[in-house]
Amino acid sequence: MSSIVLSTILSLTAIGILSAVILYFVAQKFKTEEDPLVEKLTAVLPGVNCGGCGYAGCRNFSEALVKTKDLEKLFCPVGGNACMQNVANVLGLKAIEKTPLVAVVRCQGSLEYRPITNLYDSEKSC
């Protein structure tokens, strides 16, 4: 009985070691190198991942910044001009100053002033 247990343990250990070696070489073959500039830009950005710039988060925005040659169409509204100046310093580009954007409520903040564009014909509450 002990020889069966011993052979089972040895065979499973051999299979585990062989699988680990195979996975290591496969991981080395398919690994991807990332641009270190993306990490630098992600550290410079505010890191709130708000999507205000039009990208899913600060990491995606920094990837777009690395690919661009001009900062005219890319701007971080949360960090503002100071943040974009730091980004421009990291990239070696010229920063473009923009005025801060402010949200304006055009319907005076109430449903009475809102134009009716549809009719809701269902239950009023759940």
PyMOL commands that set and color helices and strands:
alter all, ss='L'
color gray80, all
select helices_A, chain A and resi 2-30+36-44+58-67+80-91+111-113
alter helices_A, ss='H'
color red, helices_A
deselect
rebuild
show_as cartoon
